[in-house]
């Protein structure tokens, strides 16, 4: 009988637990729970304890891998903090798993583990090195070398979203993420609202229920796909800045494949991937042109869970 591992994804809106043998999809079983942010970390831990205990007993799980939505310290198994849920500051999550679930656990950042999954089983399978970028509410990155997560000195690495777009950007909030993430795209559009054509502004208002503050990246993507020029310009700025950032990563690390996923990437080929590839080609070190591919992910919403299973499998005793 194959050894089984439990992969856990802890995010700001969802909790996912999947059991697998470390050989890739499909998972033996997957459980998903919605997260109530008001319940804080303790609420998530209660959900986790109940769901994990059942899966561990049913499948004789030998090790747990956890993909956490925020900065972590993999060597100590501690969460640094969550940017979305209170109560995670300096939390000893690996120790908690050992104590409450009676199983050894290893911890990783969710973007790192998404990259690990895509490098092992997905869009970049059998390619090396691989860089993964997730573009959603925030922007995260993961560098996979030799099918293992590169962690630098142990304090995190590959934080592409926190690059400054230029030397003139000295404020803590002036980052690639502040422009190219979902909220960044919306912020760009709001900042240019007065310059928008009246029909474009009305279209966006209609899509957000008549309230500018309810405008979302999804609204903007839908408007852009329908030809709204103001929305297309905001997406264009986002892909320009993100393309610049990915070009710097390629220039420094020379990956074979860059996998780009996340909610913003769902805007699709014409609005997102095609202009993104063009911007990367514009900014990358010229001798590196044509040496890499930029691809969408293949593993969908189970990506981080697969990466967490892979992390648990590679660290087995």
N, C-alpha and C positions, 0 to 999 in steps of 0.2 A: 504493500500500500504506500502511495506517495506521501512524503512529508508535506503537511499543510501549513500555510502561513496566513496571517490575518493582516490585510492592508486597510488602514484607516485614513480617511480624509476629513480634516476638521477645518471648515471654512466659516465665513461670516453669516452664511445663509443656509448651509446644508452640512450634514454629517453623513458620510458614506463609509460602509464597512464591507469589505469583500474578501472572500477566501479563495486562495489559489495555491498552486504548487510551485510557482516561480518559473514556469515554462512559458508563460504568456497566456493570452486569451484562449478560451473564455474563462471567466471566473466560475468557480463551483457554486457560489452563492453571493448575492449582493443585497445589502439592506441599506435603505436611505431614510433619513429622518430630516425634517425641517428644523432649523435652529431658531429659537426665539431670542433675539439679541438682549431683550430685557432680563432674561434669566442669567446672563453673564456666563462665565466659565463654569460655575457650579452646575448650572442647568444643563450644559453640554456634557459635563462629566457624568451626570446622572443618566442621561440618555445613553452615553457611551458604555457605562458599566452594564446596563441592562441588556443592550443589544449585543455587546461583545461577549458577555458571559455565555449567552445561548450559543453563539457561533463557535466559541472555543470548545464547549462541551460536545457539540454535535460533530465537529470535524477534527477533534484532537489536535488543535493548533499548537505548534511548537515555538513560534516566534511571531512578534508583532512588529510591523513597520508603520510609522505614522507620518503622514504628510500634513504639515500644519500651515495654515494661511497667515504667515507672518515670519519675522526673523526668529531663528532658533540657534541653539548651540549643540550641534550633533554630538560632540565629544562628551558633554556632560548630560545630554538628554533633557535639556531645559529649554522651555520657551522663553524668548526674550520679552516679547509683547505681542499683542494683537492690535491692529489699527482699527478694528471693527467691534470687538467684544471686550468688555471690561473683565478684569479678574485673572488675566493670563500673565501678568508681569512676573518675570523670573520664576515661572512655575515648573517644578520638577516632574515633567510629564512621564518620562521613562520610569522613574521611581514609582509614580502613581500606578502605572500599568503593572509593574512587578508586584506592588502591594495589593492592589484591588482586584487584578485579574489573574494573578499568580503565573504570569508568563513574561519572559524577557522581552524587552522592547527597544527599538532603535528609532531615532527621530530625524526627520529631514524637512526642509522647506518645501512647500507644495510645488513651486515652479521647478525646483531642482528635480523633484520626483516625477513631475510631468515629463521633463526632458529625459530622465532615465527610462521611462516607459516608452517614449517614442523612439529612443535610440535602440532599445532592446527588442521591441515588438511592433513598432509602428512605422511612421513615414520614413524614418532614418535607419531602419533596421539594417545591420551589417555595414553601416557607414561610420566613420570615425575621423576626427572629432565631430561632435554635434553640439550646436547651440540651440537652446529652446527659448522662445519669448512668448509670454502670455500678455495680451493687451485687453484689458477689461476696465474694471473700476480703478485698478492700478496697473503698473507694468512691472513684471518680474522676469528674471532670466535664470537659465541654468546651463552650465557648461559640462558636457559629458565627454570624458576622455577615457578611451579603453573600456567603455561600457561602465564607467564608474563616475559618480558625481565629483567634480573638482570643487574643493572647499577652501582653497587658499590656506591661510594660516589658522583657519578654524572659526573665524568670526563672520563667515559668509563670503560669497563671491558672485560674480556675474550679475551685479545689480544694475542692469542696463537702464532701468527706469529712472535711476538717480544720477545718471550722467547729467552734467550741465550742458545745454545746447551750444554754449560758446563761452569764452573767457570773460565776456561782459556780464554773464549771468552769475552773480555772486550771492544772491539770496537763497536761503534754504529751500524756498518753494519754487525756484526757477530751475525746473528739471525737465527731462524728456517726458516724464510721466505727467507733468502739469500741462503739457500741450497735446500729447498723443494718446492719452488714456481716454476712456469714455467721458468722464467729467471734464477732462481737458478740452475735448472737442466741443462740448457744450459751452464751456467758458469762453473759448475763442469766438464762437458764434454770438454769444451775448455781448462780447466786447465790440463786435462789429455790427450790432443790430441797427444802429442809426444809418449805416452805409448800405444796408440791404435794400434791394428793390421792394417797393410796397407789396407786390404780389408774392414775393418770396417770404417776406415777414408774415403776411397773412396766412400763407400756407403753413408755416411753422406754428403759428398760434393755433390754427385749426387742429393741427395734429397733437397739440399739447393741451387741448381743452380750453383754449383761450387764456391760459396762465403761463407766462414766460418761465416762471420758476419750476414748472412741471416738465419743461423740455428735457428730453433724455437723449442719449446717444442713439438709441433705437429710432426715436422720432427723426433725428437728423439723418440717419442712414436711409430711412424710408424716403425722406424728402429729397435727398441727394440722388437716389436711384430714380426718382420721378422727374429729375431735371432741375431741382431747385438750386440755383447757382450759389446762393449764400451758403447752403449746406455743403455743396460740392467744394467750395473754397475752404471751409473748415476742415473737411476730410483731407483735402490736398495739403493743408498746413501740417496736419497730423502725420500723414505718410511721409512728408518731406523730412520732418524732424526725426521720426522713427527710422527712416531709411538712412539718415546721417548716422544715427547711433549704431545701427546694425553694421554699417560700413566700417565704423571704428573697431567694432568687435571682430569683424572679418580680417581687417588689417592687422590686428594684434594676435589673433588666435588661429586664423586660417582653417575654419571648420569646413568639412565637406558639405554639410547640410545645415541650414538654419530653418528650424520648424517654428512657424508663427501661428499661435492659436489665441483663444480668448474670445470674449463676446464681441469686441469691436471687429475682429477678423471675419465674423459672420456676415459683414457687409458684402463679402464676396470678391470674386476675381476682378471685375471691371472697376469697382470702386475702391478696393483695398489692395489686393495682391499685385495687380498689374502696375499701378503707380508706385507701390512700395518697391518692387523690383527695379523699376527705372531709377528711383532715388538712390538706392543702394549702389547701382552701377555708376551713378554720377559721382558719388562721394568716395567709393572704395579706392584703395591703392591700385593704380592701373594694372600692374603686372598680375594682380589677383582676379581681374575680371575673367569670368568664364570658368573659375575653379570651384565654384560652389553652386548649390541650389537653394532656393527659398520655397518651402513647401508648407501646405496646411497639415495639421495633425490628422491622424487616422483613428485614434482611440476614443474620441468623443468624451462624454462626461465621466467615464470610468478611468480616465487617463491617470489621475493622481493615485487612485486606488491600485492600479496595476504597478505604478512606480513604487508605492509603499510595499507591495508584496515582493517586488524585485529587490528592494533594499533589505527586507527581512531575510530573503533567501540567500543573498550574497554574504550576509553576516552570520549565517548559521554556524553553530559550534562544530 
